[in-house]
Amino acid sequence: MENKRKSLTNQYGLTMLEVLLALTILTVIILAWESFMLRSYKGISFGREQLSAIRYAQKAIDNMTREIREASTAEDGSYALEKADDNEIIFYSDIDEDASTERVRYFVENNALKKGVVNPTGSPLTYDTNNEIVTTVAYYIRNSTGEPIFTYYNGDYPLDKVNNPLPTPSRLIDTKLIHVYVKINVDPQRSPTDFVLESDVQLRNLKSNL
């Protein structure tokens, strides 16, 4: 009887060990699966955010190039281009097709592409920059130093590569074509790498031989 009781004890002890081992393995598998699912979810979420940022920026660039293409003399007689810097451009264009030319400014601030609009007011018509309405049109801009958003070219480009891209002093008068270059990345520390959006826009009312 005593030997039988010992045998049962050993049998139950071995079974309990197996159960504990099985539970441990199952726990490890569950934790590994949860970790995998969490990484996958974060990856999918990041991918969606990146895609959304790219689409948002593409729409902004499409609108911007269309507005720049129609740049024309301001209501107060100012030249079509007011400012032509690497990361900021100011021009006049009827962006809302109301038969009135607005002052439009695109610039980069805190890794965001922003748009400022001033409607002409008064008599005679003037542009009060205190009335500028600024909105953010694209996020996660990652252009580094030496990678301008805007590059300017004269009417002899691409044949004339000596005087192009245009230096700052001659941009306002000589610009006939503008190259837009934007790098988008929600998180530069993660893959995928920067996504580049580019576009060339001719200024219809200023073009010569383009």
Residue frames relative to the residue before (quaternion, step in Angstrom):
aa qw qx qy qz dx dy dz
M 1.0000 0.0000 0.0000 0.0000 0.00 0.00 0.00
E 0.6541 0.5222 -0.3044 0.4548 3.58 0.97 -0.87
N 0.6495 0.5121 -0.3155 0.4650 3.57 0.99 -0.84
K 0.6406 0.5285 -0.3193 0.4565 3.56 1.04 -0.79
R 0.6465 0.5182 -0.3183 0.4607 3.54 1.03 -0.85
K 0.6389 0.5146 -0.3238 0.4712 3.62 1.01 -0.75
S 0.6357 0.5360 -0.3255 0.4501 3.54 1.01 -0.83
L 0.6529 0.5029 -0.3133 0.4719 3.60 0.98 -0.84
T 0.6351 0.5334 -0.3280 0.4522 3.57 1.01 -0.83
N 0.6650 0.4938 -0.3034 0.4710 3.56 0.91 -0.89
Q 0.6448 0.5306 -0.3234 0.4452 3.55 1.03 -0.86
Y 0.6852 0.4737 -0.2830 0.4754 3.56 0.92 -0.96
G 0.6267 0.5387 -0.3337 0.4537 3.62 1.06 -0.73
L 0.6601 0.4951 -0.3016 0.4777 3.61 0.94 -0.80
T 0.6413 0.5222 -0.3178 0.4638 3.58 0.99 -0.80
M 0.6488 0.5106 -0.3139 0.4688 3.59 0.97 -0.84
L 0.6344 0.5272 -0.3241 0.4632 3.59 1.01 -0.77
E 0.6501 0.5129 -0.3079 0.4685 3.53 1.01 -0.84
V 0.6373 0.5240 -0.3220 0.4644 3.57 1.02 -0.82
L 0.6600 0.5049 -0.3055 0.4649 3.56 0.91 -0.90
L 0.6489 0.5118 -0.3117 0.4689 3.55 1.00 -0.83
A 0.6518 0.5110 -0.3087 0.4676 3.56 0.98 -0.86
L 0.6485 0.5138 -0.3123 0.4668 3.59 0.99 -0.84
T 0.6368 0.5299 -0.3219 0.4583 3.55 1.03 -0.81
I 0.6632 0.4959 -0.2973 0.4752 3.56 0.92 -0.93
L 0.6520 0.5195 -0.3087 0.4580 3.56 0.97 -0.88
T 0.6398 0.5280 -0.3154 0.4609 3.56 1.03 -0.83
V 0.6448 0.5161 -0.3120 0.4696 3.56 0.98 -0.88
I 0.6524 0.5145 -0.3106 0.4617 3.58 0.95 -0.89
I 0.6603 0.5093 -0.3063 0.4591 3.59 0.94 -0.92
L 0.6634 0.5004 -0.3053 0.4651 3.57 0.93 -0.91
A 0.6481 0.5091 -0.3163 0.4698 3.59 0.99 -0.83
W 0.6528 0.5122 -0.3089 0.4648 3.58 1.01 -0.84
E 0.6475 0.5125 -0.3157 0.4674 3.57 0.98 -0.84
S 0.6464 0.5166 -0.3158 0.4643 3.57 1.01 -0.84
F 0.6444 0.5192 -0.3083 0.4691 3.56 1.02 -0.85
M 0.6694 0.4991 -0.2956 0.4641 3.57 0.91 -0.94
L 0.6418 0.5232 -0.3234 0.4580 3.58 1.03 -0.79
R 0.6525 0.4957 -0.3091 0.4826 3.57 0.97 -0.85
S 0.6486 0.5192 -0.3179 0.4569 3.57 0.96 -0.84
Y 0.6509 0.5151 -0.3121 0.4621 3.57 0.98 -0.89
K 0.6567 0.5005 -0.3107 0.4709 3.57 0.95 -0.89
G 0.6443 0.5257 -0.3209 0.4534 3.56 1.03 -0.81
I 0.6603 0.4950 -0.3018 0.4774 3.55 0.97 -0.88
S 0.6517 0.5204 -0.3101 0.4564 3.56 0.96 -0.90
F 0.6540 0.5022 -0.3077 0.4747 3.57 0.99 -0.86
G 0.6445 0.5306 -0.3193 0.4485 3.57 0.98 -0.88
R 0.6567 0.5043 -0.3041 0.4711 3.56 0.99 -0.84
E 0.6500 0.5120 -0.3151 0.4649 3.56 1.00 -0.83
Q 0.6392 0.5210 -0.3154 0.4695 3.57 1.02 -0.82
L 0.6631 0.5014 -0.3001 0.4678 3.57 0.93 -0.92
S 0.6393 0.5236 -0.3189 0.4641 3.57 1.01 -0.81
A 0.6513 0.5144 -0.3118 0.4625 3.59 0.97 -0.86
I 0.6460 0.5169 -0.3150 0.4651 3.59 1.01 -0.82
R 0.6663 0.4967 -0.3023 0.4668 3.58 0.89 -0.91
Y 0.6358 0.5328 -0.3191 0.4583 3.55 1.01 -0.85
A 0.6804 0.4854 -0.2787 0.4731 3.55 0.94 -0.94
Q 0.6316 0.5374 -0.3354 0.4471 3.59 0.99 -0.79
K 0.6443 0.5105 -0.3159 0.4738 3.56 0.98 -0.82
A 0.6525 0.5211 -0.3106 0.4541 3.57 0.98 -0.87
I 0.6713 0.4898 -0.2964 0.4708 3.58 0.96 -0.87
D 0.6113 0.5419 -0.3496 0.4586 3.58 1.03 -0.73
N 0.6743 0.4832 -0.2907 0.4767 3.58 0.92 -0.91
M 0.6614 0.5268 -0.3032 0.4395 3.55 0.94 -0.93
T 0.6794 0.4814 -0.3038 0.4630 3.59 0.86 -0.90
R 0.6215 0.5311 -0.3462 0.4602 3.58 1.05 -0.69
E 0.6716 0.4969 -0.2920 0.4655 3.59 0.97 -0.85
I 0.6482 0.5043 -0.3162 0.4749 3.58 1.00 -0.82
R 0.6106 0.5770 -0.3436 0.4198 3.59 1.00 -0.83
E 0.7537 0.3784 -0.1984 0.4993 3.58 1.04 -0.78
A 0.2769 0.7831 -0.5150 0.2120 3.60 1.22 0.32
S 0.0670 0.8028 -0.5845 0.0970 3.56 -0.93 0.93
T 0.7313 -0.4069 0.3091 0.4518 3.55 -1.32 0.06
A 0.4802 -0.6889 0.4711 0.2699 3.56 -0.98 0.92
E 0.6686 -0.5044 0.3712 0.4011 3.55 -1.29 0.29
D 0.7101 0.4184 -0.2546 0.5059 3.58 1.16 -0.56
G 0.6347 -0.5674 0.3128 0.4211 3.57 1.29 0.25
S 0.4387 0.7049 -0.4571 0.3190 3.60 1.26 -0.03
Y 0.5858 -0.5839 0.4365 0.3540 3.56 -1.20 0.66
A 0.6748 -0.5472 0.3278 0.3711 3.57 -1.15 0.70
L 0.7586 0.2679 -0.1620 0.5715 3.59 1.04 -0.76
E 0.1806 -0.7936 0.5740 0.0895 3.57 -0.80 1.00
K 0.7963 0.0123 0.0220 0.6043 3.57 1.08 -0.75
A 0.0207 -0.8025 0.5955 -0.0296 3.56 -0.97 0.90
D 0.1543 0.7969 -0.5597 0.1669 3.56 0.33 1.28
D 0.7157 -0.4554 0.3087 0.4303 3.55 -1.29 0.20
N 0.8264 0.1647 -0.0461 0.5364 3.56 0.91 -0.93
E 0.7327 0.2930 -0.2315 0.5689 3.56 1.22 0.46
I 0.0032 0.7838 -0.6205 0.0261 3.52 -0.97 0.90
I 0.0801 -0.7691 0.6329 0.0390 3.56 -1.06 0.84
F 0.1127 0.7890 -0.5916 0.1216 3.55 -0.79 1.02
Y 0.3945 -0.6927 0.5489 0.2517 3.55 -1.34 0.16
S 0.1764 0.7792 -0.5752 0.1756 3.54 -0.81 1.02
D 0.4201 -0.6722 0.5435 0.2760 3.56 -1.13 0.65
I 0.0874 -0.8722 0.4809 0.0183 3.54 0.32 1.29
D 0.7573 0.3460 -0.2073 0.5136 3.59 1.16 -0.41
E 0.4379 -0.7474 0.4158 0.2769 3.54 1.34 0.38
D 0.4092 0.7000 -0.4825 0.3313 3.54 0.89 1.00
A 0.5331 -0.6523 0.3721 0.3897 3.56 1.33 0.41
S 0.6538 0.4281 -0.3255 0.5324 3.56 1.21 0.55
T 0.3637 -0.7666 0.4939 0.1899 3.57 -0.78 1.04
E 0.2395 -0.7851 0.5602 0.1117 3.57 -0.78 1.10
R 0.4160 -0.6339 0.5809 0.2962 3.53 -1.32 0.39
V 0.0671 -0.8256 0.5598 -0.0229 3.56 -0.59 1.18
R 0.0505 -0.7938 0.6060 -0.0016 3.54 -0.93 0.95
Y 0.0727 -0.7567 0.6487 0.0359 3.55 -0.96 0.98
F 0.1325 0.7935 -0.5799 0.1285 3.56 -0.86 0.95
V 0.3974 -0.7017 0.5419 0.2367 3.55 -1.28 0.44
E 0.0989 0.7771 -0.6130 0.1029 3.53 -0.92 0.99
N 0.8473 -0.0384 -0.0197 0.5293 3.56 -0.79 1.10
N 0.6856 -0.5178 0.2661 0.4370 3.56 0.87 1.08
A 0.6238 0.4866 -0.3584 0.4956 3.56 1.16 0.62
L 0.3454 -0.7028 0.5815 0.2205 3.54 -1.12 0.74
K 0.0718 -0.8273 0.5569 -0.0173 3.55 -0.64 1.16
K 0.2323 -0.7667 0.5901 0.1000 3.49 -1.25 0.61
G 0.0871 -0.7930 0.6024 0.0270 3.53 -0.85 1.03
V 0.0863 -0.8090 0.5815 0.0052 3.58 -0.86 0.98
V 0.0611 -0.7698 0.6349 0.0226 3.54 -1.01 0.92
N 0.2600 -0.7564 0.5828 0.1436 3.55 -0.80 1.01
P 0.4895 -0.6562 0.4753 0.3224 3.61 -1.01 0.70
T 0.0191 -0.7977 0.6024 -0.0198 3.57 -1.02 0.84
G 0.7203 0.4666 -0.3238 0.3983 3.53 -1.34 0.24
S 0.2511 -0.7275 0.6134 0.1774 3.50 -1.38 -0.07
P 0.4019 -0.3151 -0.8135 0.2781 1.49 -0.89 2.33
L 0.6501 -0.5433 0.3704 0.3807 3.58 -1.25 0.46
T 0.0259 0.7713 -0.6343 0.0457 3.54 -1.03 0.93
Y 0.3861 -0.7014 0.5493 0.2392 3.55 -1.33 0.23
D 0.1395 -0.7934 0.5908 0.0459 3.58 -0.38 1.25
T 0.3256 -0.7863 0.4945 0.1765 3.58 -0.34 1.25
N 0.5352 0.6067 -0.4121 0.4191 3.59 1.24 -0.23
N 0.6808 0.4673 -0.2741 0.4930 3.57 1.25 -0.39
E 0.3593 0.7559 -0.4835 0.2566 3.57 1.24 0.20
I 0.1994 -0.7563 0.6146 0.1029 3.55 -0.97 0.95
V 0.1276 -0.8229 0.5534 0.0161 3.57 -0.54 1.23
T 0.0050 0.7784 -0.6275 0.0181 3.55 -0.97 0.92
T 0.4182 -0.6731 0.5433 0.2773 3.57 -1.21 0.49
V 0.1627 -0.8296 0.5317 0.0499 3.56 -0.69 1.10
A 0.7948 0.0402 -0.0400 0.6042 3.61 1.23 -0.25
Y 0.2403 -0.7765 0.5731 0.1045 3.53 -1.11 0.81
Y 0.8089 0.3277 -0.2181 0.4367 3.54 -1.43 0.13
I 0.2243 0.7662 -0.5598 0.2220 3.58 0.91 0.92
R 0.0912 -0.8458 0.5257 -0.0019 3.60 -0.65 1.10
N 0.2626 0.7616 -0.5513 0.2169 3.61 1.08 0.49
S 0.2746 -0.7653 0.5625 0.1501 3.55 -0.86 0.97
T 0.7123 -0.4019 0.3345 0.4682 3.55 -1.31 -0.01
G 0.7738 0.2858 -0.2333 0.5148 3.58 -0.82 0.97
E 0.6770 0.3994 -0.2901 0.5460 3.57 1.32 0.15
P 0.1126 -0.8466 0.5173 0.0539 3.61 0.37 1.21
I 0.5251 -0.6032 0.4986 0.3345 3.53 -1.20 0.58
F 0.8005 0.1876 -0.0570 0.5664 3.56 0.99 -0.97
T 0.0280 -0.7641 0.6445 0.0018 3.56 -0.97 0.94
Y 0.2471 -0.8231 0.5065 0.0704 3.56 -0.81 1.07
Y 0.0846 -0.8022 0.5910 -0.0007 3.56 -1.04 0.89
N 0.4326 -0.6965 0.5086 0.2629 3.56 -1.17 0.61
G 0.7297 -0.4618 0.3003 0.4051 3.56 -1.31 0.00
D 0.6528 0.5146 -0.3191 0.4552 3.60 1.23 -0.23
Y 0.4990 0.6332 -0.4371 0.3987 3.59 1.26 0.02
P 0.5985 -0.1280 -0.7885 -0.0608 1.67 -2.07 1.44
L 0.4293 0.7044 -0.4779 0.3020 3.62 1.19 0.05
D 0.7361 0.3579 -0.2079 0.5356 3.57 0.99 -0.83
K 0.0138 -0.8135 0.5803 -0.0364 3.54 -0.28 1.28
V 0.5133 0.6401 -0.4159 0.3921 3.58 1.29 -0.04
N 0.7886 0.3054 -0.1430 0.5141 3.56 0.90 -0.97
N 0.6826 0.4346 -0.2773 0.5179 3.56 1.30 0.20
P 0.4626 -0.1824 -0.8637 0.0815 1.54 -2.00 1.52
L 0.6000 -0.6011 0.3958 0.3492 3.56 -1.17 0.55
P 0.4266 -0.6653 0.5427 0.2844 3.57 -1.06 0.73
T 0.7247 -0.4799 0.2847 0.4043 3.57 -1.20 0.48
P 0.6868 0.5144 -0.3355 0.3887 3.67 0.68 -0.89
S 0.7689 0.3799 -0.2016 0.4730 3.62 1.00 -0.72
R 0.4337 0.7464 -0.4388 0.2496 3.59 1.24 -0.07
L 0.6711 0.5368 -0.3282 0.3920 3.59 0.76 -0.95
I 0.7572 0.3867 -0.2064 0.4843 3.57 0.85 -0.96
D 0.7735 0.4154 -0.1992 0.4353 3.60 0.88 -0.93
T 0.5258 0.6654 -0.4167 0.3273 3.61 1.15 -0.37
K 0.0228 -0.7850 0.6189 -0.0150 3.52 -0.95 1.01
L 0.7768 0.1457 -0.0746 0.6080 3.57 1.24 -0.46
I 0.1240 -0.7858 0.6040 0.0486 3.56 -1.03 0.84
H 0.2245 -0.7533 0.6061 0.1214 3.54 -0.95 0.97
V 0.1781 -0.7789 0.5970 0.0722 3.56 -0.81 1.07
Y 0.0030 0.8017 -0.5939 0.0679 3.56 -0.79 1.08
V 0.0683 0.8099 -0.5729 0.1057 3.57 -0.56 1.20
K 0.1762 -0.7661 0.6108 0.0945 3.56 -0.97 0.92
I 0.1337 -0.8018 0.5817 0.0289 3.55 -0.82 1.06
N 0.2245 0.7492 -0.6083 0.1353 3.56 -0.99 0.85
V 0.4063 -0.7301 0.4981 0.2320 3.57 -0.61 1.15
D 0.7941 -0.0105 0.0451 0.6061 3.59 0.99 -0.88
P 0.3070 -0.7918 0.4995 0.1712 3.63 -0.23 1.24
Q 0.6298 0.5556 -0.3365 0.4260 3.60 1.21 -0.38
R 0.7300 0.3746 -0.2172 0.5288 3.57 1.30 -0.16
S 0.5005 -0.5955 0.5223 0.3495 3.52 -1.29 0.32
P 0.5452 -0.1342 -0.8264 -0.0424 1.61 -2.21 1.16
T 0.6255 -0.5468 0.4044 0.3825 3.54 -1.31 0.24
D 0.7698 -0.3534 0.2527 0.4676 3.56 -1.34 -0.06
F 0.2489 -0.7345 0.6127 0.1521 3.54 -1.11 0.77
V 0.2332 -0.8089 0.5318 0.0925 3.57 -0.68 1.12
L 0.1023 -0.7551 0.6463 0.0405 3.52 -1.04 0.95
E 0.0077 0.8110 -0.5830 0.0486 3.58 -0.79 1.04
S 0.0741 0.7889 -0.6082 0.0474 3.53 -1.17 0.59
D 0.2352 -0.7423 0.6095 0.1493 3.57 -1.14 0.71
V 0.0414 -0.8109 0.5837 -0.0029 3.56 -0.89 0.89
Q 0.2575 -0.7501 0.5936 0.1369 3.55 -0.89 1.00
L 0.3642 -0.7008 0.5677 0.2323 3.55 -1.04 0.77
R 0.3591 -0.7984 0.4403 0.1992 3.56 -0.09 1.31
N 0.7311 0.4373 -0.2432 0.4639 3.56 0.90 -0.89
L 0.7176 0.4028 -0.2470 0.5116 3.59 1.29 -0.12
K 0.5057 0.6895 -0.4222 0.3009 3.59 1.20 -0.33
S 0.2610 -0.7430 0.5959 0.1572 3.54 -1.22 0.58
N 0.8373 -0.0347 0.0598 0.5423 3.58 0.10 -1.28
L 0.4265 0.7056 -0.4730 0.3105 3.60 1.18 0.30
